[in-house]
Structures are given as structure tokens and as C-alpha cells.
Amino acid sequence: MARRILRWLGRAALIIFSLVMILAGLLLLPAVQSAVASWLASWASDRLGVEVRISQVAITLDGSVALRELYVEDLRGDTLFGCPIWS
């Protein structure tokens, strides 16, 4: 019985590890990074109540993140912040 439980726990841990690795691998794809940029800009716009644009999120193997073409407006519609690369 204990052996069966350990085997089940081992398989569950392997499945969870595999899913995490697949998600990490997907985050390295440019199409997924663009989708993340779109979601992040939409979330920030809703949260702040101003327009926020991010053209691309670049995530590397070492875990660093860079936002490309970051643009933030103030409440009057003027440019508050614009940056070609923020890392």
C-alpha cells in the first residue's frame, strides 16, 4: 500500500514538473511573449486608468525580463513615460 502511494506521488510530482517546464519553454517563444505583452498592457491600463502600451516582452533563459516600446500616458492624454527598452 505504501509503495503504491509513493509511486502515485512520484508520478504526480513528475507531471507537475513537466507542466512547469513546458510553460517555461512556451514563455521563450516570441508569439507567447507578444501575447503576454498584450495582456500586461491591458491589465496595466485597466488598473491605472490610463493608456499603457507594450510592444513586446522579452524573457531570456536566465530569467531576465525586458519590455520593449513601453508607453504610458497621463490622465490628460499626454505622454508620461516612453522608453524603447526597459530591462
Residue pairs with C-beta under 8 A, 6 or more apart in sequence:
26 32
27 33
27 36
27 59
28 59
28 60
28 61
30 56
33 56
33 57
33 58
33 59
34 56
34 57
36 57
36 59
37 54
37 55
37 56
37 57
37 67
37 68
38 54
40 54
40 57
41 52
41 53
41 54
44 52
44 54
45 51
45 52
48 72
49 75
50 72
50 73
50 74
50 75
50 80
51 71
51 72
51 73
51 77
52 70
52 71
52 72
52 73
53 69
53 70
53 71
54 67
54 68
54 69
54 70
54 71
55 68
55 69
56 67
56 68
56 69
57 65
57 66
57 67
57 68
58 65
58 66
58 67
58 68
59 65
64 87
65 87
66 85
66 86
66 87
67 83
67 85
67 86
67 87
68 84
68 85
68 86
69 83
69 84
70 81
70 82
70 83
70 86
71 79
71 81
71 82
71 83
72 79
72 80
72 81
72 82
73 79
73 80
74 80
